[in-house]
Amino acid sequence: MAMLYQFMGDGGHALAAAMFAALTIYILRSHAATLERNLLCAAIFMTAFWALHTAFGGVTEPLSGISESVRNAAWLLFMFVMLRRGEGRLSDHPASITVIYAILGCVLLLQMTAEFAPREYLASSFEALVMASLMLHMVFAVGALVLVHNLYTISAPEGRARIALIMAGLAAMWTYDLNLYTLTAITQGSFAELYAMRGLFMTMVAMVMGLGLRGGGEWRLRVSRTVAFRSFSLVAVGVYLSLLGFVVAAIEWIFGPQAHLIETGILFAALVTSLVLLPAHRVRARVHVLISKHFFQHRYDYRVEWTRFIDTIGASGAPLHERVVKAVADITESSSGLLLLRDDNGGLSVECLWNWPEMACAYEALSPHDAAALEHSGWIVDIDAARIGGSPLKVAPWMLADHGAWALVPLIHFNRLAGAILLGRPLVDRRLDWEDFDMLRAAGRQVASYISEAQGQQALEDARRFDEFNRRFAFIMHDVKNLVSQLSLLSRNAERHAENPAFRADMLLTLKDSVGKMNDLLARLSQHNKGRQEEPTAIDIAPIARAVAATRARQHPVEIMGTSPDALADPQRVEQILLHLIQNAIDASPANVPVIVHLGERDGGVTVRIADKGCGMTADFVRRDLFKPFASSKAGGFGIGAFEARELAHSMGGRIDVESRLGEGSSFTLTLPRAPQRHALQERAA
């Protein structure tokens, strides 16, 4: 058995030495040369040297302990420089941290002094020297674990991913050392099993560190703005040592000679499990919840949360709407969220999705009545409570059906509802409490101010662009007016002088149609410039739809289907809407695939549905850009047609609804008020 342990120990340490040596070469080739990089490279190289020396010399030689102390000193220096040169700090780290580094440096010097001591002259006190060396190793391991915890917790959230696996590897290495020397000191025996498996465990540590070193980059720690040293790590280590001593004593008493083997197996399995689970985000989130709930008076460190909130919103790259959702979701560690903004009807519509399934939400997110109730109360809605009828506010049925929906946060700006953020369920599910409500209410008001300011800026930009567009359009109107005069003269001359009757007839029809359309355009432009519009009357939509389809018949096939009752509308505005929508459908449709115009009625209104089989539009474009001026999916498009069509529909008390799937086509439904029966009969009689 001793030969087997020796073979496992030598082979495992040799393999670990090879792994750490490979990491050293990889760092030198792939990482930029900085002080942090050089110190990291030196620490990994010394770890490789220690493992190689242990493989060939064993753990009983004095130089083995010295090489281990040099290894620890290299890692300690790397961590200290990372801490001192960290970016983003508002104040220096506490002096207690520097004191711990200094104490551990002294401990390492005492360890090397004990290893260098001439043993032939200390035979009478050799056991005391060994026990003192074990205690020094234990003290260093405890202190090193505290510093690893401190270095990780003070790093900014965006920088933790960079050092997470390196810190996990160091924590695993020194936890193994702590257990090894603690068990040896408690039992006053030699744990050959643990020494033998140490090399294999360090091989796994090298693999974990290698995963953390992927991608190159500069090794500069981004320190959190609030550098707080908490005593929780010290308490945790103390509790751990107490439990370890109790468990070891129990195993020694129960199993006797087999205790060493059982203790080694349990310890090795526990360390491997922790090395695998601790980097997992869900496990860290659950630990964070348990610690916050049971060890601290408040769930949130408000200064840290608010600083992170501002940094997320102010970061560049992602759109503002996505940044505000992420900033609020990070407060509660929610995994997803979506932003709802006020629409023209007074309800809330989906504006932005962050990690939310596309088909799990409805575009019409909240009705005008429910939005008004949310604005009046300003309350945060607990979706779980709403599912069981425990919330005084109503939410949309799709929110209740989606079990990922967790909380609805209103965005109130000067007592006006600007929108809302629907948060997804956190990684570790829990119930909302008063502290969540306070944090989310304050964050919601801050987000509302950002969104309102962005909307104001966008409105000013649109007004500026409209002014520029109007200035250019004045020249266009002048040119079109001249063209109409020229075409009218050509039409009269052709009527008198053309010799070919067939050519003359066709030319006359074409020219007269062009002149008529241009005159109509000038009349409408003149009417819009004066700000006057005809009052809606009872009209039949079908003749207008057929007339518009006839003007496009030579360009693309258009089919009229269905019938509809009379609508209360202005015929010129209806014609203009249909011209825009049908032309857009033609532009999107493949050749010879007809555009379908279907007349009907729905929910007491008259509908005209224009459908095509074109390329379709993305959901983001429909939500954000379709009805915004100067936004177009067509090359060279002005982005005015859909915007003007919707404005004309609204001016008559109607609306335009859109359904579109990328690669399948789109359908635009114009809904107009239905004319009262008596009103319609009077109009037709007149």
Protein Blocks (a to p, Z undefined) as FASTA:
>chain_A
ZZmmmmmmmmmmmmmmmmmmmmmmmmmmmpccdfklmmmmmmmmmmmmmmmmmmmnojmb
mklmmmmmmmmmmmmmmmmmmmmmpghiabdcdfklmmmmmmmmmmmmmmmmmmmpcfkl
mmmmmmmmmmmmmmmmmmmmmmmmmmmmmmmmmpcfklmmmmmmmmmmmmmmmmmmmmmm
mmmmmnopacfklmmmmmmmmmmmmmmmmmmmgoiaaddddddfbdcddfklmmmmmmmm
mmmmmmmmmmmmmnommmmmmmmmmmmmmmmmmmmmmmpmklmmmmmmmmmmmmpmbfbd
fklmmmmmmmmmmpghiafklmmmmmmmmmnopabdcdddddfkopacdfbdghiafklp
cfblbcfklmmmmmmnopacdfklmmnopafbdcdfklmmmmkbmbdcdddeehiafbdc
dddddfbdcdddfklmmmmmmmmmmmmmmmmmmmmmmmmmmmmmmmmmmmmmmmmmmmmm
mmmmmmmmmmmmmmmmomblklmmmmmmmmmmmmmmmmmmmmmmmmmmnopacddddddf
klmmmmmmmmmmmmoccddedjdddddddfklmmmmmmmmmmmmmmmpcehiacdddddd
eehiacdddddfbebpafklmmmmmmpghiafbehiaolmmmmmmmmmmmnopacddddd
ehiapcdddddddddfklmmmmmmZZ
